[in-house]
Amino acid sequence: MLDSSSSAYLPDFEVFEGEPELPLYTRRPSAGCSTVLVGRQQRKFRYSVEKSLAGPGISLTVHGDSKISNELPSFMAGDRVAGVIQISVNNGEDIRAVHISLRGRVLTGRTSDAVCTFLDLQETLWTEGSGSLEANVDSTNESDYIWPYSLVLPKDVAISQVDGEKEQVFALPHTFTEPGVPARVQYELEVFLKQTKWKRNRRFATEIGCFQSNPNRIRSGYIPSTSSFQCAEADGVTRWKALDFGLTGIISQFHSRTVHFSCTLSLKDPLCYTRGSYIPLLLKIRSQDRQALELISSPDAAIVQLNRRINYKDVQMCGGKSSRWSSVVETVGVVTWKSHEGTLLEEPVLAEYSSTIIGKVKLKRDLAPSSVIANMAIEVSYSTSITFVS
């Protein structure tokens, strides 16, 4: 679970699975949002705090998307976050208003300078002036009063990076938290119960997960050259993005000599892949020195890694020009070479030989999708690196 400085977080909660009780929703006219619940199965989460002398009991029910909800009720950008709030009171006359809010925040520390709210959705469910409290009596007898709620997650948000600059639009960032990375993206659903001035107001909050439109896709930060080619397969045509680079080394066997290699590393295009799947790669090496080529084109000699970089600001994220960027880089996958085409004479006039090896990188299922939001958030990018050993 993510850290929280608010006392609103309460540890007791229950989770109930597989109860698709809420009706489906149709599109609601909106300039910035669109509805998305179209027959997807839902999973019911229920969080509660018991009634006591200190205040009313509150129960918050959230219906998450069953396909992506594990520990938290989770949604995709554009989804409707809906459920019910149930309240049990000692005296209904103490209640003055019931509100619910959904906030998205980037956190990189424990101080206020290290927190920035990029999303703040609020809905007032009831106030004294909106009607009788008795109109919201809970007919299920599970509590005294009940209110349904519905908040729509936008697909993007507009943020001003620095004072005076125009707002920029960013896709709603993916929920992110990992050990060893101080920066995180957190979404919080909060109930606020306002009472009379003689009674203490009560807040109750829980986290929810938010995913991009396709939570299983990651985009590689691999920057190819302008060259690209196609490789015919049995089921059609596979397109590849190719990166050309040169390599120079010294062969010490028999007699020392300098050798030059021309290399092409190719990844399957488009450079967007599904978590839990594989990234296919081709590595073609060319040289006029056949012996050197045979040594370096061995699957044991070429090490290709998939790296991930996370960039974030340490403090003063909302417009602080003196903010310092930090990065966390780690290797999240290594290529497994599965075949080797051997060497062949490609250009008789130049006496150039070539060798091609084919491999793949396994993508972990829990990799965070690439995401960036202004200059204050987390940027997750993926790239490839290659090392030759002899």
C-alpha positions in Angstrom: 0.0 0.0 0.0 1.1 3.6 -0.6 2.1 5.9 2.2 -0.4 8.5 3.4 -0.1 11.4 5.7 -3.9 11.6 6.2 -5.6 10.1 9.2 -8.5 9.4 6.9 -7.0 6.0 5.9 -8.5 3.3 8.0 -7.3 -0.3 8.0 -10.5 -2.3 8.4 -12.1 -3.3 5.1 -13.8 -6.2 3.4 -13.7 -7.3 -0.3 -16.6 -9.1 -2.0 -16.1 -10.5 -5.5 -18.2 -11.1 -8.5 -21.4 -9.1 -7.8 -22.3 -7.2 -10.9 -25.1 -5.2 -9.2 -24.7 -1.8 -10.8 -26.6 -1.1 -14.1 -24.7 -0.3 -17.2 -24.3 3.3 -18.2 -24.7 5.1 -21.5 -22.7 8.0 -22.8 -23.1 11.2 -20.8 -22.5 14.5 -22.8 -19.3 16.0 -21.6 -16.5 18.1 -23.2 -13.7 16.1 -21.6 -15.0 12.7 -20.7 -16.7 9.7 -22.3 -18.4 6.8 -20.7 -16.9 3.4 -21.0 -18.7 0.8 -19.0 -20.2 -1.3 -21.7 -20.9 -4.8 -20.3 -17.6 -5.4 -18.5 -17.8 -7.5 -15.4 -17.4 -5.7 -12.1 -15.9 -6.7 -8.8 -17.3 -5.3 -5.6 -15.0 -3.7 -3.0 -16.3 -2.5 0.4 -14.4 -0.4 2.9 -15.9 0.6 6.3 -15.3 2.2 9.6 -17.6 1.3 12.5 -19.9 3.8 14.3 -18.6 5.1 17.6 -19.0 7.9 20.1 -16.4 9.8 18.0 -18.6 9.8 14.9 -20.9 8.0 12.4 -20.0 4.7 10.8 -19.2 5.0 7.0 -19.3 2.2 4.4 -17.9 2.9 1.0 -18.6 0.4 -1.8 -16.7 0.7 -5.1 -17.4 -1.4 -8.2 -14.1 -2.0 -10.1 -13.4 -3.6 -13.5 -13.0 -7.3 -12.6 -10.3 -7.9 -15.3 -7.9 -5.4 -13.8 -8.9 -5.2 -10.2 -6.7 -7.2 -7.8 -5.9 -5.6 -4.5 -7.6 -2.4 -5.4 -10.7 -1.5 -7.3 -9.3 -0.4 -10.7 -10.5 1.4 -13.7 -9.3 2.5 -17.1 -9.0 6.1 -18.1 -12.5 7.3 -19.2 -14.3 4.8 -16.9 -17.1 5.7 -14.5 -16.2 5.2 -10.9 -19.5 4.3 -9.2 -20.9 2.7 -6.0 -22.7 3.7 -2.9 -22.0 5.4 0.5 -23.8 4.1 3.6 -23.8 6.0 6.9 -24.9 4.8 10.3 -25.4 7.7 12.8 -26.1 8.2 16.5 -28.2 11.3 15.6 -29.1 12.2 12.1 -29.6 15.8 13.0 -25.8 16.1 13.3 -25.3 15.6 9.6 -25.0 18.7 7.5 -23.6 17.5 4.1 -22.2 14.4 2.4 -19.5 14.9 -0.3 -17.3 12.5 -2.3 -14.1 13.3 -4.2 -11.6 11.5 -6.5 -8.1 12.9 -6.6 -5.0 11.9 -8.5 -1.6 12.9 -7.1 2.1 12.6 -7.8 4.2 12.1 -4.7 8.0 12.2 -4.5 8.4 12.8 -0.7 6.7 13.5 2.5 6.6 17.4 2.4 3.9 19.4 0.7 6.4 20.6 -1.9 6.7 17.0 -3.1 3.0 16.5 -3.7 1.0 17.7 -6.7 -2.6 17.1 -7.4 -3.3 16.8 -11.2 -6.9 15.5 -10.8 -9.7 16.7 -8.4 -13.2 15.5 -9.1 -15.9 16.4 -6.5 -19.5 15.7 -6.1 -21.9 16.9 -3.4 -24.4 14.0 -2.6 -26.5 15.8 -0.1 -26.8 19.1 1.9 -29.3 20.4 4.3 -30.7 22.7 1.6 -31.1 20.0 -1.0 -34.0 18.1 0.7 -34.9 15.9 3.7 -32.4 13.5 5.0 -35.2 10.9 5.3 -35.4 10.7 1.6 -32.0 8.9 1.7 -33.0 6.2 4.2 -31.3 2.9 3.5 -34.1 0.4 2.5 -31.6 -2.5 2.9 -31.4 -1.9 6.6 -27.7 -2.3 6.5 -27.2 1.3 7.6 -29.3 4.4 8.3 -28.8 6.4 5.1 -27.5 5.6 1.6 -26.3 7.6 -1.4 -25.2 6.4 -4.8 -22.3 8.2 -6.5 -20.8 8.4 -9.9 -17.6 10.1 -11.0 -16.1 9.8 -14.5 -12.3 9.6 -14.9 -11.2 11.8 -17.8 -8.9 10.4 -20.4 -6.5 13.3 -20.1 -5.8 16.3 -17.9 -4.6 19.9 -18.6 -1.7 21.0 -16.4 0.3 24.3 -16.2 3.9 23.2 -15.8 5.3 26.6 -14.8 3.6 29.8 -13.7 2.8 31.9 -16.8 3.1 29.1 -19.3 0.1 27.7 -21.2 -1.5 24.5 -20.0 -0.5 21.3 -21.7 -2.7 18.2 -22.1 -1.4 14.9 -20.8 -3.0 11.4 -20.8 -4.1 10.3 -17.4 -1.1 8.6 -15.8 -1.1 5.0 -14.8 -1.1 4.1 -11.1 2.5 3.6 -10.1 4.3 2.5 -7.0 7.4 0.3 -6.7 10.0 -0.5 -4.0 13.1 1.6 -4.3 11.4 4.3 -6.4 10.4 7.4 -4.3 8.1 8.7 -6.9 4.6 7.3 -7.2 1.2 8.1 -8.8 -1.8 7.6 -6.5 -5.6 7.9 -6.9 -7.7 8.4 -3.8 -11.5 8.2 -3.4 -12.6 10.1 -0.3 -15.9 10.5 1.6 -16.3 13.8 3.5 -19.1 14.0 6.1 -19.8 17.5 7.4 -21.5 17.7 10.9 -22.6 20.4 13.2 -20.1 22.8 14.7 -20.3 20.8 17.9 -19.3 17.6 16.1 -16.1 16.8 14.4 -16.2 16.4 10.6 -15.3 12.9 9.4 -13.2 11.8 6.4 -12.8 8.3 5.0 -10.6 7.5 2.1 -9.3 4.5 0.1 -7.1 4.1 -2.9 -8.2 3.0 -6.3 -6.2 2.0 -9.4 -6.2 3.8 -12.7 -4.9 2.3 -15.9 -4.4 3.7 -19.4 -6.8 2.7 -22.1 -4.7 -0.5 -22.7 -3.0 -1.3 -19.4 -1.0 -4.2 -20.9 0.9 -2.2 -23.5 4.3 -0.7 -23.1 6.1 1.4 -25.6 9.8 1.0 -26.2 12.1 4.1 -26.0 14.4 2.4 -28.6 15.2 5.0 -31.2 15.6 3.4 -34.6 17.4 4.8 -37.6 15.3 5.8 -40.6 15.8 2.5 -42.2 13.1 -0.2 -42.0 12.5 -3.4 -43.8 9.9 -6.2 -44.0 10.3 -9.9 -43.4 7.9 -12.3 -45.0 6.3 -14.8 -42.6 3.8 -17.6 -43.1 1.0 -15.4 -41.8 1.8 -12.3 -43.7 4.4 -9.5 -43.5 6.3 -8.5 -40.4 7.7 -5.0 -40.3 10.9 -4.3 -38.4 12.6 -1.1 -37.1 16.4 -1.2 -37.6 19.2 0.5 -35.8 22.6 0.6 -37.6 25.8 1.0 -35.6 29.5 0.2 -36.0 31.9 -1.7 -33.8 35.7 -1.9 -33.8 37.8 -4.4 -31.9 41.1 -6.3 -31.7 41.5 -10.0 -32.4 44.4 -11.5 -30.4 44.2 -15.0 -31.7 47.1 -16.1 -33.9 48.2 -12.6 -34.5 46.7 -9.3 -33.2 44.8 -7.3 -35.7 42.1 -4.6 -35.7 38.7 -5.6 -37.1 35.6 -3.6 -38.0 32.0 -4.7 -37.8 28.7 -3.3 -39.2 25.7 -4.2 -37.1 22.0 -3.9 -37.4 19.7 -4.5 -34.4 16.0 -4.8 -35.4 12.9 -4.8 -33.3 9.4 -5.8 -34.4 7.4 -2.8 -35.4 5.3 -1.1 -34.0 7.4 -0.5 -31.0 4.5 -1.2 -28.6 4.2 -4.5 -26.8 2.0 -6.4 -24.5 3.1 -7.1 -21.0 3.7 -10.8 -20.4 4.6 -11.4 -24.1 7.9 -11.4 -26.0 9.8 -8.7 -28.1 11.3 -10.4 -31.2 14.7 -9.2 -32.2 17.2 -9.7 -35.1 20.9 -9.0 -34.9 22.8 -8.9 -38.1 26.6 -8.5 -38.0 28.8 -8.0 -41.1 32.6 -8.0 -41.4 35.3 -8.7 -44.0 37.1 -10.8 -41.4 35.4 -14.2 -41.3 37.2 -15.5 -38.3 36.4 -12.4 -36.2 32.7 -12.6 -37.3 32.4 -16.2 -36.2 33.7 -15.2 -32.7 31.5 -12.2 -32.2 28.3 -13.6 -33.7 28.0 -16.4 -31.2 24.8 -16.2 -29.1 27.0 -16.2 -26.0 28.9 -13.1 -27.2 26.0 -10.7 -27.9 24.2 -9.5 -24.8 21.1 -7.3 -25.4 19.2 -5.9 -22.5 15.9 -4.1 -22.1 16.3 -1.1 -19.7 13.8 1.0 -18.0 14.3 4.6 -16.9 12.1 6.5 -14.5 12.5 10.3 -14.3 10.9 12.3 -11.5 11.3 15.6 -9.7 12.4 15.5 -6.1 10.7 18.6 -4.8 8.6 21.7 -5.8 7.0 19.8 -8.6 4.3 22.3 -9.4 6.2 25.0 -11.2 9.4 25.0 -9.2 12.2 26.1 -11.5 14.9 25.0 -9.1 13.6 21.5 -8.9 16.1 18.7 -9.4 15.3 15.8 -11.6 16.3 12.3 -10.5 16.4 9.0 -12.5 16.2 5.4 -11.7 17.5 3.0 -14.4 17.4 -0.7 -14.2 17.5 -3.8 -16.5 14.1 -5.5 -16.8 14.9 -8.1 -19.4 17.7 -9.9 -21.3 17.5 -11.3 -24.8 17.5 -15.1 -25.2 19.0 -16.0 -28.5 17.2 -19.0 -30.1 18.8 -19.5 -33.5 21.8 -18.7 -35.6 21.8 -18.6 -39.4 25.6 -19.0 -39.7 28.0 -17.1 -41.8 27.7 -16.6 -45.6 29.4 -14.6 -48.3 27.2 -11.7 -49.0 29.3 -9.4 -51.3 31.9 -11.3 -53.2 33.5 -8.1 -54.5 34.0 -6.7 -51.0 34.6 -10.1 -49.5 32.2 -9.2 -46.8 30.6 -11.9 -44.6 27.4 -11.7 -42.5 25.8 -13.5 -39.7 22.2 -13.2 -38.3 21.0 -14.3 -34.9 17.4 -14.3 -33.8 16.2 -13.8 -30.2 13.4 -12.5 -27.9 13.0 -10.6 -24.7 10.4 -11.8 -22.1 8.3 -8.9 -20.8 7.3 -9.2 -17.1 3.5 -9.0 -16.5 3.9 -6.4 -13.8 5.9 -3.8 -15.8 4.5 -0.3 -15.6 3.3 1.1 -18.9 5.1 4.1 -20.3 3.7 7.2 -18.8 4.5 10.9 -18.5 2.6 13.9 -17.0 4.1 17.4 -17.2 7.5 18.1 -15.6 6.2 17.0 -12.3 5.5 13.3 -12.7 7.0 10.0 -13.5 8.3 9.2 -17.0 8.7 5.5 -17.7 10.6 4.7 -20.9 12.1 1.5 -22.2 15.2 1.1 -24.4 17.6 -1.5 -25.6 21.4 -1.8 -25.0 23.9 -4.2 -26.5 27.2 -5.5 -25.2 29.7 -7.9 -26.9 31.9 -10.1 -24.8 34.6 -12.5 -26.1 
